[in-house]
Amino acid sequence: MLEATFIHELFKYMNDKGVVMSYSGDFNFDAANSLLFSVKNIINSSEMDFLNKKRFYAIVAETLDNVSKHSFKNHTGENAESRDKIFFNITETTDCFSIQAGNYIHKNTLPVLSAKLEKVNSLDKDGLKSFYRDKLSESPDKGGGLGIIDMSIRSGSKITYEFKTINESLLFFIIQTTIKK
């Protein structure tokens, strides 16, 4: 049984940090639908204009899609069951929303993912649009790779990210996108 003090402290911490939605757990079709439904409620109760609401929802959908596609799927070894779990969080300040997600990835994906994030963050708006068009014209069997570019274009801000080493083959990847209200 949880202590009331712990629950109160957790509630206070989340409230102080502006957390409007947080999820940690298994990620599957039902979880994704539930999260997207909750995001629609957040958007509908916000004072954002219509265009920013559409951008916000698209960024959330792309974030969840990336988590779904790129999570570590190996079910062997210590704590294997926790590797299908994700973290998803939305915080709000007076002028923006931040969308954070975290999931396990295999260490061999680090160089490609890191290079792509660095490239996206190095480009201005016109450069991002050009990069998007270039990726769009590539063969679909390469996976497209448009999600991170799209998130940056829609948010109008740099993407914040971090990799935490778990063991010799596993990382926890955290990504954050911010959108102004």
ChimeraX commands (.cxc) that place a marker at each C-alpha (Angstrom):
marker #1 position 0.00,0.00,0.00 radius 0.5
marker #1 position 1.26,3.44,-0.90 radius 0.5
marker #1 position 1.66,5.99,1.80 radius 0.5
marker #1 position -0.42,9.15,1.56 radius 0.5
marker #1 position 2.73,11.23,2.06 radius 0.5
marker #1 position 4.38,9.69,-1.01 radius 0.5
marker #1 position 1.28,10.25,-3.16 radius 0.5
marker #1 position 1.00,13.82,-1.96 radius 0.5
marker #1 position 4.68,14.51,-2.65 radius 0.5
marker #1 position 4.40,12.99,-6.12 radius 0.5
marker #1 position 1.28,15.04,-6.84 radius 0.5
marker #1 position 2.96,18.21,-5.58 radius 0.5
marker #1 position 6.09,17.55,-7.65 radius 0.5
marker #1 position 4.09,16.93,-10.83 radius 0.5
marker #1 position 1.91,19.96,-10.21 radius 0.5
marker #1 position 4.98,22.16,-9.58 radius 0.5
marker #1 position 6.55,20.91,-12.83 radius 0.5
marker #1 position 3.36,21.61,-14.83 radius 0.5
marker #1 position 2.67,17.98,-15.70 radius 0.5
marker #1 position -0.72,17.74,-17.39 radius 0.5
marker #1 position -0.35,14.15,-18.54 radius 0.5
marker #1 position 2.05,11.34,-17.74 radius 0.5
marker #1 position 2.19,7.69,-18.72 radius 0.5
marker #1 position 4.67,4.97,-17.93 radius 0.5
marker #1 position 3.97,1.41,-18.92 radius 0.5
marker #1 position 3.45,-1.06,-21.71 radius 0.5
marker #1 position 2.97,0.40,-25.13 radius 0.5
marker #1 position 0.49,-1.16,-27.50 radius 0.5
marker #1 position -2.39,-0.14,-29.75 radius 0.5
marker #1 position -4.83,0.38,-26.84 radius 0.5
marker #1 position -2.33,2.47,-24.88 radius 0.5
marker #1 position -1.63,4.63,-27.93 radius 0.5
marker #1 position -5.34,5.22,-28.57 radius 0.5
marker #1 position -5.94,6.08,-24.93 radius 0.5
marker #1 position -3.04,8.54,-24.91 radius 0.5
marker #1 position -4.21,10.19,-28.13 radius 0.5
marker #1 position -7.76,10.49,-26.76 radius 0.5
marker #1 position -6.40,12.16,-23.60 radius 0.5
marker #1 position -4.28,14.51,-25.71 radius 0.5
marker #1 position -7.40,15.58,-27.63 radius 0.5
marker #1 position -9.00,16.52,-24.31 radius 0.5
marker #1 position -5.93,18.55,-23.32 radius 0.5
marker #1 position -5.92,20.32,-26.68 radius 0.5
marker #1 position -9.65,21.04,-26.57 radius 0.5
marker #1 position -9.36,22.61,-23.13 radius 0.5
marker #1 position -6.36,24.77,-24.07 radius 0.5
marker #1 position -6.51,28.26,-25.45 radius 0.5
marker #1 position -4.27,27.48,-28.43 radius 0.5
marker #1 position -5.40,28.54,-31.85 radius 0.5
marker #1 position -6.62,25.90,-34.29 radius 0.5
marker #1 position -3.34,25.63,-36.22 radius 0.5
marker #1 position -1.27,25.09,-33.04 radius 0.5
marker #1 position -3.76,22.48,-31.85 radius 0.5
marker #1 position -3.28,20.57,-35.11 radius 0.5
marker #1 position 0.51,20.89,-34.82 radius 0.5
marker #1 position 0.46,19.74,-31.21 radius 0.5
marker #1 position -1.62,16.66,-32.00 radius 0.5
marker #1 position 0.54,15.77,-35.01 radius 0.5
marker #1 position 3.72,16.02,-32.92 radius 0.5
marker #1 position 2.23,13.77,-30.23 radius 0.5
marker #1 position 1.10,11.23,-32.84 radius 0.5
marker #1 position 4.55,11.25,-34.47 radius 0.5
marker #1 position 6.27,10.90,-31.09 radius 0.5
marker #1 position 4.14,7.88,-30.22 radius 0.5
marker #1 position 4.68,6.41,-33.68 radius 0.5
marker #1 position 8.46,6.73,-33.28 radius 0.5
marker #1 position 8.30,5.04,-29.87 radius 0.5
marker #1 position 6.25,2.23,-31.37 radius 0.5
marker #1 position 8.55,1.69,-34.34 radius 0.5
marker #1 position 11.93,2.05,-32.66 radius 0.5
marker #1 position 11.61,0.52,-29.21 radius 0.5
marker #1 position 13.98,-2.28,-28.28 radius 0.5
marker #1 position 12.11,-5.55,-28.84 radius 0.5
marker #1 position 14.50,-8.24,-27.57 radius 0.5
marker #1 position 12.88,-10.28,-24.78 radius 0.5
marker #1 position 15.99,-11.89,-23.38 radius 0.5
marker #1 position 18.19,-11.11,-20.45 radius 0.5
marker #1 position 17.76,-9.33,-17.19 radius 0.5
marker #1 position 14.66,-7.10,-16.84 radius 0.5
marker #1 position 13.56,-7.93,-20.39 radius 0.5
marker #1 position 9.93,-7.23,-19.55 radius 0.5
marker #1 position 10.68,-3.58,-18.76 radius 0.5
marker #1 position 12.12,-2.98,-22.24 radius 0.5
marker #1 position 8.67,-2.81,-23.86 radius 0.5
marker #1 position 7.68,-0.03,-21.49 radius 0.5
marker #1 position 7.70,3.60,-22.46 radius 0.5
marker #1 position 7.52,6.94,-20.73 radius 0.5
marker #1 position 5.31,9.68,-22.16 radius 0.5
marker #1 position 4.76,13.05,-20.57 radius 0.5
marker #1 position 3.25,16.44,-21.39 radius 0.5
marker #1 position 4.09,19.53,-19.36 radius 0.5
marker #1 position 2.65,23.00,-19.66 radius 0.5
marker #1 position 4.04,26.43,-18.89 radius 0.5
marker #1 position 2.38,29.77,-19.48 radius 0.5
marker #1 position 3.64,29.98,-23.06 radius 0.5
marker #1 position 4.25,26.41,-24.28 radius 0.5
marker #1 position 3.67,22.68,-24.02 radius 0.5
marker #1 position 6.53,20.19,-23.89 radius 0.5
marker #1 position 6.10,16.64,-25.12 radius 0.5
marker #1 position 8.57,14.11,-23.72 radius 0.5
marker #1 position 8.92,10.43,-24.49 radius 0.5
marker #1 position 11.39,7.78,-23.49 radius 0.5
marker #1 position 11.99,4.21,-24.61 radius 0.5
marker #1 position 14.69,1.58,-24.76 radius 0.5
marker #1 position 16.76,1.30,-27.94 radius 0.5
marker #1 position 19.62,-0.92,-29.02 radius 0.5
marker #1 position 23.02,0.75,-28.73 radius 0.5
marker #1 position 23.80,0.11,-32.41 radius 0.5
marker #1 position 21.06,2.61,-33.40 radius 0.5
marker #1 position 22.83,5.44,-31.54 radius 0.5
marker #1 position 25.12,6.70,-34.34 radius 0.5
marker #1 position 22.37,6.99,-36.97 radius 0.5
marker #1 position 19.77,8.43,-34.59 radius 0.5
marker #1 position 22.20,10.89,-33.01 radius 0.5
marker #1 position 23.47,12.07,-36.42 radius 0.5
marker #1 position 19.92,12.60,-37.65 radius 0.5
marker #1 position 18.93,14.59,-34.56 radius 0.5
marker #1 position 22.07,16.71,-34.81 radius 0.5
marker #1 position 21.42,17.37,-38.51 radius 0.5
marker #1 position 17.79,18.31,-37.89 radius 0.5
marker #1 position 18.79,20.63,-35.04 radius 0.5
marker #1 position 21.46,22.30,-37.20 radius 0.5
marker #1 position 19.00,23.35,-39.91 radius 0.5
marker #1 position 16.84,26.45,-40.14 radius 0.5
marker #1 position 13.22,26.35,-41.33 radius 0.5
marker #1 position 14.09,26.38,-45.04 radius 0.5
marker #1 position 16.84,23.79,-44.53 radius 0.5
marker #1 position 14.40,21.51,-42.72 radius 0.5
marker #1 position 11.89,21.76,-45.54 radius 0.5
marker #1 position 14.59,20.95,-48.09 radius 0.5
marker #1 position 15.83,18.01,-46.01 radius 0.5
marker #1 position 12.23,16.77,-45.72 radius 0.5
marker #1 position 11.76,16.92,-49.52 radius 0.5
marker #1 position 15.06,15.06,-50.03 radius 0.5
marker #1 position 14.04,12.30,-47.60 radius 0.5
marker #1 position 10.58,12.11,-49.17 radius 0.5
marker #1 position 12.13,11.38,-52.56 radius 0.5
marker #1 position 14.23,8.50,-51.20 radius 0.5
marker #1 position 13.13,4.92,-51.58 radius 0.5
marker #1 position 10.29,3.98,-49.17 radius 0.5
marker #1 position 12.13,0.79,-48.22 radius 0.5
marker #1 position 14.65,2.93,-46.31 radius 0.5
marker #1 position 11.91,3.73,-43.81 radius 0.5
marker #1 position 11.46,7.35,-44.81 radius 0.5
marker #1 position 12.85,8.84,-41.62 radius 0.5
marker #1 position 10.54,11.82,-41.86 radius 0.5
marker #1 position 9.19,11.79,-38.29 radius 0.5
marker #1 position 11.90,13.75,-36.51 radius 0.5
marker #1 position 12.11,16.26,-39.36 radius 0.5
marker #1 position 8.33,16.71,-39.28 radius 0.5
marker #1 position 8.34,17.19,-35.51 radius 0.5
marker #1 position 10.96,19.93,-35.80 radius 0.5
marker #1 position 9.15,21.70,-38.65 radius 0.5
marker #1 position 5.77,21.58,-36.87 radius 0.5
marker #1 position 7.11,22.70,-33.49 radius 0.5
marker #1 position 9.34,25.45,-34.85 radius 0.5
marker #1 position 11.91,24.58,-32.19 radius 0.5
marker #1 position 14.97,22.41,-31.70 radius 0.5
marker #1 position 14.47,18.87,-30.46 radius 0.5
marker #1 position 16.06,18.07,-27.12 radius 0.5
marker #1 position 17.30,14.53,-26.61 radius 0.5
marker #1 position 19.45,12.36,-24.39 radius 0.5
marker #1 position 20.73,8.79,-24.31 radius 0.5
marker #1 position 21.24,7.01,-20.99 radius 0.5
marker #1 position 23.37,3.88,-21.03 radius 0.5
marker #1 position 21.63,0.91,-19.40 radius 0.5
marker #1 position 24.16,-1.82,-20.25 radius 0.5
marker #1 position 26.60,-2.77,-23.04 radius 0.5
marker #1 position 23.82,-3.14,-25.63 radius 0.5
marker #1 position 20.91,-1.08,-24.34 radius 0.5
marker #1 position 20.18,2.65,-24.07 radius 0.5
marker #1 position 17.21,4.62,-22.79 radius 0.5
marker #1 position 16.39,7.32,-25.36 radius 0.5
marker #1 position 14.59,10.48,-24.24 radius 0.5
marker #1 position 13.22,13.02,-26.72 radius 0.5
marker #1 position 11.48,16.33,-26.04 radius 0.5
marker #1 position 9.68,18.66,-28.39 radius 0.5
marker #1 position 8.27,22.03,-27.37 radius 0.5
marker #1 position 5.42,23.88,-29.06 radius 0.5
marker #1 position 4.36,27.44,-28.27 radius 0.5
marker #1 position 0.72,28.04,-27.43 radius 0.5
marker link #1:1,2 radius 0.2
marker link #1:2,3 radius 0.2
marker link #1:3,4 radius 0.2
marker link #1:4,5 radius 0.2
marker link #1:5,6 radius 0.2
marker link #1:6,7 radius 0.2
marker link #1:7,8 radius 0.2
marker link #1:8,9 radius 0.2
marker link #1:9,10 radius 0.2
marker link #1:10,11 radius 0.2
marker link #1:11,12 radius 0.2
marker link #1:12,13 radius 0.2
marker link #1:13,14 radius 0.2
marker link #1:14,15 radius 0.2
marker link #1:15,16 radius 0.2
marker link #1:16,17 radius 0.2
marker link #1:17,18 radius 0.2
marker link #1:18,19 radius 0.2
marker link #1:19,20 radius 0.2
marker link #1:20,21 radius 0.2
marker link #1:21,22 radius 0.2
marker link #1:22,23 radius 0.2
marker link #1:23,24 radius 0.2
marker link #1:24,25 radius 0.2
marker link #1:25,26 radius 0.2
marker link #1:26,27 radius 0.2
marker link #1:27,28 radius 0.2
marker link #1:28,29 radius 0.2
marker link #1:29,30 radius 0.2
marker link #1:30,31 radius 0.2
marker link #1:31,32 radius 0.2
marker link #1:32,33 radius 0.2
marker link #1:33,34 radius 0.2
marker link #1:34,35 radius 0.2
marker link #1:35,36 radius 0.2
marker link #1:36,37 radius 0.2
marker link #1:37,38 radius 0.2
marker link #1:38,39 radius 0.2
marker link #1:39,40 radius 0.2
marker link #1:40,41 radius 0.2
marker link #1:41,42 radius 0.2
marker link #1:42,43 radius 0.2
marker link #1:43,44 radius 0.2
marker link #1:44,45 radius 0.2
marker link #1:45,46 radius 0.2
marker link #1:46,47 radius 0.2
marker link #1:47,48 radius 0.2
marker link #1:48,49 radius 0.2
marker link #1:49,50 radius 0.2
marker link #1:50,51 radius 0.2
marker link #1:51,52 radius 0.2
marker link #1:52,53 radius 0.2
marker link #1:53,54 radius 0.2
marker link #1:54,55 radius 0.2
marker link #1:55,56 radius 0.2
marker link #1:56,57 radius 0.2
marker link #1:57,58 radius 0.2
marker link #1:58,59 radius 0.2
marker link #1:59,60 radius 0.2
marker link #1:60,61 radius 0.2
marker link #1:61,62 radius 0.2
marker link #1:62,63 radius 0.2
marker link #1:63,64 radius 0.2
marker link #1:64,65 radius 0.2
marker link #1:65,66 radius 0.2
marker link #1:66,67 radius 0.2
marker link #1:67,68 radius 0.2
marker link #1:68,69 radius 0.2
marker link #1:69,70 radius 0.2
marker link #1:70,71 radius 0.2
marker link #1:71,72 radius 0.2
marker link #1:72,73 radius 0.2
marker link #1:73,74 radius 0.2
marker link #1:74,75 radius 0.2
marker link #1:75,76 radius 0.2
marker link #1:76,77 radius 0.2
marker link #1:77,78 radius 0.2
marker link #1:78,79 radius 0.2
marker link #1:79,80 radius 0.2
marker link #1:80,81 radius 0.2
marker link #1:81,82 radius 0.2
marker link #1:82,83 radius 0.2
marker link #1:83,84 radius 0.2
marker link #1:84,85 radius 0.2
marker link #1:85,86 radius 0.2
marker link #1:86,87 radius 0.2
marker link #1:87,88 radius 0.2
marker link #1:88,89 radius 0.2
marker link #1:89,90 radius 0.2
marker link #1:90,91 radius 0.2
marker link #1:91,92 radius 0.2
marker link #1:92,93 radius 0.2
marker link #1:93,94 radius 0.2
marker link #1:94,95 radius 0.2
marker link #1:95,96 radius 0.2
marker link #1:96,97 radius 0.2
marker link #1:97,98 radius 0.2
marker link #1:98,99 radius 0.2
marker link #1:99,100 radius 0.2
marker link #1:100,101 radius 0.2
marker link #1:101,102 radius 0.2
marker link #1:102,103 radius 0.2
marker link #1:103,104 radius 0.2
marker link #1:104,105 radius 0.2
marker link #1:105,106 radius 0.2
marker link #1:106,107 radius 0.2
marker link #1:107,108 radius 0.2
marker link #1:108,109 radius 0.2
marker link #1:109,110 radius 0.2
marker link #1:110,111 radius 0.2
marker link #1:111,112 radius 0.2
marker link #1:112,113 radius 0.2
marker link #1:113,114 radius 0.2
marker link #1:114,115 radius 0.2
marker link #1:115,116 radius 0.2
marker link #1:116,117 radius 0.2
marker link #1:117,118 radius 0.2
marker link #1:118,119 radius 0.2
marker link #1:119,120 radius 0.2
marker link #1:120,121 radius 0.2
marker link #1:121,122 radius 0.2
marker link #1:122,123 radius 0.2
marker link #1:123,124 radius 0.2
marker link #1:124,125 radius 0.2
marker link #1:125,126 radius 0.2
marker link #1:126,127 radius 0.2
marker link #1:127,128 radius 0.2
marker link #1:128,129 radius 0.2
marker link #1:129,130 radius 0.2
marker link #1:130,131 radius 0.2
marker link #1:131,132 radius 0.2
marker link #1:132,133 radius 0.2
marker link #1:133,134 radius 0.2
marker link #1:134,135 radius 0.2
marker link #1:135,136 radius 0.2
marker link #1:136,137 radius 0.2
marker link #1:137,138 radius 0.2
marker link #1:138,139 radius 0.2
marker link #1:139,140 radius 0.2
marker link #1:140,141 radius 0.2
marker link #1:141,142 radius 0.2
marker link #1:142,143 radius 0.2
marker link #1:143,144 radius 0.2
marker link #1:144,145 radius 0.2
marker link #1:145,146 radius 0.2
marker link #1:146,147 radius 0.2
marker link #1:147,148 radius 0.2
marker link #1:148,149 radius 0.2
marker link #1:149,150 radius 0.2
marker link #1:150,151 radius 0.2
marker link #1:151,152 radius 0.2
marker link #1:152,153 radius 0.2
marker link #1:153,154 radius 0.2
marker link #1:154,155 radius 0.2
marker link #1:155,156 radius 0.2
marker link #1:156,157 radius 0.2
marker link #1:157,158 radius 0.2
marker link #1:158,159 radius 0.2
marker link #1:159,160 radius 0.2
marker link #1:160,161 radius 0.2
marker link #1:161,162 radius 0.2
marker link #1:162,163 radius 0.2
marker link #1:163,164 radius 0.2
marker link #1:164,165 radius 0.2
marker link #1:165,166 radius 0.2
marker link #1:166,167 radius 0.2
marker link #1:167,168 radius 0.2
marker link #1:168,169 radius 0.2
marker link #1:169,170 radius 0.2
marker link #1:170,171 radius 0.2
marker link #1:171,172 radius 0.2
marker link #1:172,173 radius 0.2
marker link #1:173,174 radius 0.2
marker link #1:174,175 radius 0.2
marker link #1:175,176 radius 0.2
marker link #1:176,177 radius 0.2
marker link #1:177,178 radius 0.2
marker link #1:178,179 radius 0.2
marker link #1:179,180 radius 0.2
marker link #1:180,181 radius 0.2
view
